[in-house]
Amino acid sequence: MLKVGLTGGIASGKSVVGEMFVKLGAHLILADTIAHELMQPGQAVYEKVVRHFGREILNSDGSVNRPKLAEIAFGHPGSAGRVQELNAVVHPAVVEHENQWMEGIGRRDPHGIAIVEAALILEAGVADRFDRLMVVTCSPEQRVQRFAGRLGVSEEAARVEVTRRMAAQLPDKEKIKAADFVIDNSGSLDRTAAQVHKVFAALQDAARASAR
């Protein structure tokens, strides 16, 4: 079984690319979904996050208000955030969950391709868990437009938020240096899909070779 990391900056289109790989037969798990599940009331990570950042990050029903937590973690423009503190609390549990998931895929599908989609694979120093690393890129302006469309906010507001979050991530040029495959998602979906098909064929070859 081939372990693959799928990463890229905010609003680069990682999820779109990930779903394209799933349609071709790959297995996929999302780090953000894992983190969301682990921060539900009753979970150990939830308790740690609340102790660390205070009850002001909670909604009236006790659930974590993710926008409030993001505001504290990433900070305001011109002010320091606490994203490293948040990552130190959440990432170990997320990584453990991902590793268990990949082990399970390996048992069920020894010749399969298991993809972990996560924004901070390189920043967290966990790229060596994977046999291959893929990076999705797009232009800075496309990030803003896509983020604005996804959240239903103005492009001005989206630009502020994208800039704030990108400050906590490595620039694309650094991610690309570490990547085995780069998927340029700045064009049409058909163009992106063509790249995904090409990369998937290479991943299949690698998975077969590793199983010999």
C-alpha positions as CSV (number, residue, x, y, z in Angstrom):
1,M,0.0,0.0,0.0
2,L,1.3,3.4,-1.0
3,K,1.0,6.3,1.6
4,V,0.5,9.7,-0.1
5,G,0.4,13.1,1.4
6,L,-1.8,15.7,-0.3
7,T,-1.1,19.3,0.7
8,G,-1.2,22.9,-0.5
9,G,-2.0,26.4,0.7
10,I,-5.4,27.6,1.8
11,A,-8.1,27.5,-1.0
12,S,-5.7,25.9,-3.5
13,G,-8.3,23.2,-4.3
14,K,-6.9,20.3,-2.3
15,S,-10.4,18.9,-1.6
16,V,-11.4,19.1,-5.3
17,V,-8.2,17.3,-6.3
18,G,-8.6,14.7,-3.5
19,E,-12.1,13.8,-4.7
20,M,-10.7,13.4,-8.2
21,F,-8.3,10.8,-6.9
22,V,-11.1,9.0,-5.0
23,K,-13.1,8.7,-8.2
24,L,-10.1,7.0,-9.7
25,G,-9.9,4.5,-6.9
26,A,-7.7,6.0,-4.2
27,H,-8.6,6.1,-0.5
28,L,-8.8,9.5,1.1
29,I,-9.0,11.0,4.6
30,L,-9.1,14.7,5.5
31,A,-7.1,16.0,8.4
32,D,-9.5,18.9,8.9
33,T,-12.4,16.5,9.3
34,I,-10.5,14.4,11.8
35,A,-9.6,17.6,13.8
36,H,-13.3,18.6,13.7
37,E,-14.4,15.2,15.1
38,L,-11.7,15.2,17.8
39,M,-12.8,18.7,19.0
40,Q,-16.3,17.5,19.7
41,P,-17.5,17.7,23.4
42,G,-16.4,14.6,25.3
43,Q,-13.2,14.0,23.2
44,A,-9.8,14.4,24.9
45,V,-8.6,16.9,22.4
46,Y,-11.7,19.0,23.1
47,E,-10.9,19.2,26.7
48,K,-7.3,20.1,26.0
49,V,-8.3,22.9,23.6
50,V,-10.8,24.4,26.0
51,R,-8.3,24.3,28.9
52,H,-5.6,25.9,26.7
53,F,-7.7,28.7,25.0
54,G,-10.5,29.2,27.5
55,R,-14.3,28.8,27.4
56,E,-14.8,31.9,25.3
57,I,-14.1,29.7,22.2
58,L,-17.3,27.8,22.9
59,N,-20.8,28.2,21.6
60,S,-23.8,28.2,24.0
61,D,-24.2,24.4,23.4
62,G,-20.6,23.7,24.5
63,S,-19.3,23.0,21.0
64,V,-16.2,24.8,19.7
65,N,-16.8,27.9,17.7
66,R,-14.3,27.3,15.0
67,P,-14.3,31.0,13.7
68,K,-13.5,32.2,17.2
69,L,-10.8,29.7,17.7
70,A,-9.3,30.5,14.3
71,E,-9.4,34.2,15.2
72,I,-7.3,33.5,18.3
73,A,-5.0,31.0,16.6
74,F,-4.2,33.1,13.5
75,G,-4.4,36.5,15.2
76,H,-5.4,39.9,13.8
77,P,-3.5,41.7,11.1
78,G,-0.4,43.1,12.7
79,S,-0.7,41.0,15.8
80,A,0.8,37.6,16.7
81,G,-1.4,34.5,16.7
82,R,-1.2,31.3,18.6
83,V,-1.5,28.8,15.8
84,Q,1.6,26.9,16.9
85,E,0.0,26.4,20.3
86,L,-3.2,25.1,18.7
87,N,-1.2,22.8,16.4
88,A,0.8,21.4,19.4
89,V,-2.5,20.5,21.1
90,V,-4.3,19.1,18.1
91,H,-1.8,17.7,15.6
92,P,-0.4,14.7,17.6
93,A,-3.9,13.2,17.9
94,V,-4.7,13.9,14.3
95,V,-1.5,12.3,13.1
96,E,-2.2,9.2,15.3
97,H,-5.7,8.9,13.8
98,E,-4.3,9.2,10.3
99,N,-1.6,6.6,10.9
100,Q,-4.3,4.2,12.3
101,W,-6.4,4.8,9.2
102,M,-3.5,4.2,6.8
103,E,-2.7,0.9,8.7
104,G,-6.3,-0.1,8.3
105,I,-6.3,0.6,4.5
106,G,-3.1,-1.4,4.2
107,R,-4.8,-4.4,5.7
108,R,-7.9,-4.2,3.6
109,D,-6.2,-3.1,0.3
110,P,-2.5,-4.0,0.3
111,H,-2.1,-2.7,-3.3
112,G,-4.1,0.5,-2.7
113,I,-3.2,4.2,-2.5
114,A,-4.0,5.9,0.8
115,I,-4.1,9.7,0.6
116,V,-4.0,12.0,3.6
117,E,-5.2,15.6,2.7
118,A,-3.7,18.1,5.2
119,A,-2.6,21.7,4.9
120,L,0.3,21.5,7.3
121,I,2.1,18.3,6.4
122,L,5.5,20.1,5.8
123,E,5.0,22.7,8.5
124,A,4.3,20.0,11.1
125,G,7.4,18.1,10.1
126,V,5.5,14.8,9.3
127,A,6.2,14.5,5.6
128,D,8.4,11.5,6.2
129,R,5.4,9.4,7.0
130,F,4.5,9.3,3.4
131,D,5.9,7.5,0.4
132,R,5.0,10.3,-1.9
133,L,4.0,14.0,-1.5
134,M,1.7,15.9,-3.8
135,V,1.3,19.7,-3.7
136,V,-1.7,21.6,-5.2
137,T,-1.1,25.2,-6.2
138,C,-3.0,28.1,-7.7
139,S,-2.5,31.8,-8.1
140,P,-2.9,34.1,-5.0
141,E,-5.9,35.9,-6.6
142,Q,-7.6,32.6,-7.2
143,R,-7.2,31.7,-3.5
144,V,-9.0,34.9,-2.6
145,Q,-11.8,34.4,-5.1
146,R,-12.4,30.8,-4.1
147,F,-12.2,31.6,-0.3
148,A,-14.7,34.4,-0.8
149,G,-17.1,32.1,-2.7
150,R,-16.7,29.3,-0.2
151,L,-17.5,31.5,2.8
152,G,-19.9,33.9,1.1
153,V,-17.8,37.0,2.0
154,S,-16.4,39.9,0.0
155,E,-13.1,39.5,-1.8
156,E,-11.7,42.2,0.5
157,A,-12.6,40.3,3.6
158,A,-11.4,37.0,2.0
159,R,-8.0,38.6,1.1
160,V,-7.4,39.6,4.7
161,E,-8.2,36.1,6.0
162,V,-6.2,34.3,3.3
163,T,-3.2,36.6,4.0
164,R,-3.6,35.9,7.7
165,R,-3.7,32.1,7.3
166,M,-1.0,31.9,4.6
167,A,1.3,33.6,7.1
168,A,1.2,30.4,9.1
169,Q,2.0,28.2,6.1
170,L,5.1,27.7,4.0
171,P,5.0,29.5,0.6
172,D,4.1,27.4,-2.4
173,K,7.7,27.6,-3.7
174,E,9.0,25.8,-0.6
175,K,6.2,23.2,-0.7
176,I,7.0,22.5,-4.4
177,K,10.7,21.9,-3.6
178,A,9.6,19.0,-1.3
179,A,7.0,17.6,-3.6
180,D,7.1,14.5,-5.7
181,F,4.2,15.7,-7.8
182,V,2.8,19.2,-8.3
183,I,-0.8,19.7,-9.5
184,D,-1.5,23.2,-10.9
185,N,-5.1,24.0,-10.1
186,S,-5.1,27.4,-11.6
187,G,-6.8,26.4,-14.9
188,S,-10.0,24.6,-15.7
189,L,-11.2,21.5,-13.9
190,D,-10.6,19.5,-17.0
191,R,-7.0,20.6,-17.0
192,T,-6.7,19.7,-13.3
193,A,-8.3,16.3,-13.9
194,A,-5.8,15.5,-16.7
195,Q,-2.9,16.2,-14.3
196,V,-4.6,14.0,-11.6
197,H,-5.0,11.1,-14.1
198,K,-1.3,11.3,-14.9
199,V,-0.2,11.4,-11.3
200,F,-2.6,8.6,-10.4
201,A,-1.0,6.4,-13.0
202,A,2.4,7.1,-11.5
203,L,1.1,6.4,-8.0
204,Q,-0.3,3.0,-9.2
205,D,3.0,2.1,-10.7
206,A,4.7,3.0,-7.4
207,A,2.1,1.0,-5.4
208,R,2.6,-2.1,-7.5
209,A,6.4,-1.8,-7.2
210,S,6.2,-1.5,-3.4
211,A,4.1,-4.6,-3.2
212,R,6.6,-6.8,-5.0
